[in-house]
Amino acid sequence: MGLSSLCLISVSIYILSTIVLFHLVVANSLQSYNTPTCHDDEIYALLQFKQSFGIRKSASADKGAYPKISSWKSNSSCCSWDGVECDEKTGHVIGLDLSSSCLYGSFSSNNTLFSLVHLQHLNLADNAFNFSQIPTSIRNFPRLRYLNLSFSVFSGHVPSEVSQLSKLSSLDLSRNNDMFSNEELLRSLAQNLTGLETLDLSSINISSTIPNTLANLSLLTSLILNDCSLFGKLPGRIFKLKNLKVLDVSNNPALTGYSGSSPDLMSLKLSSTNFFINLPSLIERFPSLKELGVSSCNISEGPVPLSLGNLRDLIYLDLSDNKFNGQIPTSTLGNLTQLTYLSLSNNYFHGPVPQSLFNLMNLQTLRLDHNNLSGTVEFQKFLNLQKLTSLYLSNNNLELLAESRFLNNATTVLPKFEYLGLGGCNIREFPDFLRSQEALFELDLSGNKLQGQVPKWMWNTSTQTLYQINISHNLLSGFEKSPAVIPWVGVQLLDLSFNMFRELLLPSTSIMYYNIANNKLTGQVSPKICTLTYLGYLDLSNNKLIGDLPQCGRNFSVYLEYLKLGNNSFLGNLPQSYSNGSNLRMMDISHNNFHGQLPRSLANCASLESLVLSHNNFSDTFPDWLGALPELKILTMDHNVFYGVILKPDKKNLQFPVLRILDLSYNNFSGQFPFEYIFSGNGTTSITHDLEYYSIDSFPSLYYSITIICKGVERYYPKIQEDLILIDISSNNFEGQIPEFIGKLQGIWSLNLSNNILTGRIPSSLSNLSRLESLDLSHNKLSGEIPQQLAQLDSLSKFNVSHNNLTGPVPRGIHFTTFDSTSYLGNQGLCGDFLPKKCGNFEGTQLPPSTSEDNDSGSGIELDWKFVVAGSGSGLLVGVVLADFVITKWNVWFIEIVAVLIILFFVSSTQSHKHKNIFRVSKQNENHRELRANFGVISAP
């Protein structure tokens, strides 16, 4: 190579290097120009904000959540930090998006965030701010156009300062379930935030009507007021907003209105409201709909209208919880090829699953559960819907062919399911396709025909994502190669009940709901159960577990609300593990062998509503200290060894303010039972017509259950209606009289005071108990007559006063003639038409005292003196027999006729001689019993 060539190469390299260096310098300059410099005070504010919160993975629900603030470093410009946006010219922080950032902690008004006064965009959604109130310092953002604080565990009153952010175009405070406000919030938003385009206040308890002024927000494109406790009528002007595309007022049961019309509305959700909905008409008036939700709208019984197929742009359709019947319309749904969400659950559809559903290739969610669908379905067809992530087929009459031999092995790509509800589908083995599922969140295989052991490969199914597993109501006996701890690390709800498991497996520490009742578990409960610190529901009942319960002390879950250990063979003392702040609401430890005293730490359970201690060996005095619990409604202590006199305590706050069910039967209590002390609250003294059932807010589909003796029969109540009021203190040694106060317990449904040593009369105030269906006073020492007023108890269907010292006539009422004669056994002085002893001269006690009005009508006294005359003038035998026969067997009109004939006969034969006793009796205003006594004297031989 020549010298000239080398020089040329050197020059070329030099020139190329110079060009590259120039471009690098220019690029660096441009980058410096495009990346604004962050202000020091804003860097400090953001770093202080970072320090004020912790990082907790569970604080965010989004699957893609990650802690954005972890990347914030003081040695770099904040404008480059994750989630931070700066103004290109000024360098001020104008945007902060920390949604789903796993932030955990309390939000205070002096947080340095509020010094970022140039903010225009703030998104803190999907974090956990520990029930903080939205700080009033929110007013420090006058330039704010976008504010999203949704689903971030805020609580308390929505501050009025929010309505002062006059430049807002988007406001989202939704899904903060403990937040509340009133109609003033809606009015002020409508008045001040005239530029609002999107408004979402879902799950804020507003509890008001919707003001007409809300329709003044002319720029509004999206209005979402889902689950706000709204009532009254939705203003019709809302539908006339020209820009409105989305309207959601669902889950406001007291909200009414007419759905109006809007040709441009694209999303309409009216589910669980009181709107009048004519579905064919609605379809005609909203032709552009892409989303339609009308579940739980009490739509009239009938088939799905064919015109639904005209809404060809629908991507979301919810017709669940209505009264639709017939077969699922094949052609109608076949036209809706854009559907991604379809719910027809909780209706009355029958017949097969239509083939047209398998052509909806865009479906992501399909809900057909809780209908009457039948026939055989090849699960392979669902697997062909590649976008399907949620499938619910439970509670039908389907036979789902999901076994491996029915699946096409050539299928290489399977849907990535997140929710699978296949309960009650007659599946006989664990579906093999589950092996490849890695993103399952919820799996329901309950109520099938699964038997044998759970296969070992199930331990590897969606180990990181599974949240809820239900394999209850099968014939499963165990787990193949069961580990010490269940490996689904994130599972929070696990239901293994109603199988034949013999080993008590412990779930991971994240568990919130664990139900393994009604199996064949044996042995003792491991102390490791004390590590389940998030447990809210635990049911080990109806097994064969033995031994003492672990002494967890204060290490056990403070979140525990529902504890059910009944019908095992546990023994020993009940652990003292109930600390202040306990959330326990229901505890059932019945049918075991617990003994000793009740733990006084139960008094710390301020939320306790139901305490069931029945059928144990507790030996203690009455727990009057439980009277301070403000929510205690159910207390059953029957079949134990409780003893002693129940004394009224000195403290006024120990009065069981809302107690509704009390069972102290089969114990050794003595002395007088203090009705006025225990039932002085309004739990039993008011008549309620509450049709709700006792349940747990955290698990709303789970109800309290109880076994009680009612109407002489032991009955199991899987759900307890809140208006059920029952008192049973039978089979003790209570003594003294039944107080008249008992008549104030007007809401009571069943009262059992039997097998005690009660004396005195039956109080007539019992007639005030209009809802009373069962009354048992048997096996006492009651005396006197049964109050005639009890005949007014129209609801009474069970009545027992046997084995007392009662006398006189049984009340004459339509119900008392239906009671078995055994209800009155052992009362020699009782009489009645349906008893062996007829009343005879006691009959008069059935009639009320006479009045002048009675005399004028020809009854009462006037009737009796006619028989006095008959007895005197026509002879003793005729008078007595005729009087007794007529009074007891004939109607009043016939008695009158016979009496007049006797008088005429007497007058005609004794015109010159009138009997003095006749006039004496007729001039006296005596009661019925005295006249019959006079009659007996006059007729005496």
Secondary structure, 3 states (H helix, E strand, C coil): CCHHHHHHHHHHHHHHHHHHHHHHHHHHHHHHHHCCCCCHHHHHHHHHHHHCCEECHHHCCCCCCCCHHHHCCCCCCHHHCCCEEECCCCCCEEEEECCCCCEECCCCCCCHHHHCCCCCEEECCCCECCCEECCHHHHHCCCCCEEECCCCCEEEECCHHHHHCCCCCEEECCCCCEEECCHHHHHHHHHHCCCCCEEECCCCECCCCCCHHHHHCCCCCEEECCCCCCEEECCHHHHHCCCCCEEECCCECEEECECCCCCCCCEEECCCECCECCHHHHHHHCCCCCEEECCCCCCCCECCCHHHHHCCCCCEEECCCCCEEECCCHHHHHCCCCCCEEECCCCEEEECCCHHHHHCCCCCEEECCCCEEEEEEEHHHHHCCCCCCEEECCCCEEEEECCHHHCCCCCCCCCCCCEEECCCCCCCCCCHHHHHCCCCCEEECCCCCCEEEECHHHHHCCCCCCCEEECCCCEEEEECCCCCECCCCCCCEEECCCCCCCCCCECCCCCCEEECCCCCCEECCCHHHHHCCCCCEEECCCCEEEECCCCCHHHCCCCCCEEECCCCEEEECCCCCCCCCCCCCEEECCCCEEEECCCHHHHHCCCCCEEECCCCEECCCCCHHHHHCCCCCEEECCCCCCEEECCCCCCCCCCCCCCCEEECCCCEEEECCCHHHHCCCHHHHCCCCCCCECEECCEEEEECCEEEEECCEEEEECCCECCCCEEECCCCEEEEECCHHHHHCCCCCEEECCCCEEEECCCHHHHHCCCCCEEECCCCEEEEECCHHHHHCCCCCEEECCCCEEEEECCCCCCCCCCCHHHHCCCCEEECCCCCCCCHHHHHHHCCCCCHHHHHCCCCHHHHHHHHHHHHHCCHHHHHHHHHHHHHHCCHHHHHHHHHHHHHHHHHHCCCCCCHHHHHHHHCCCCHHHHHHHHHHHCCC
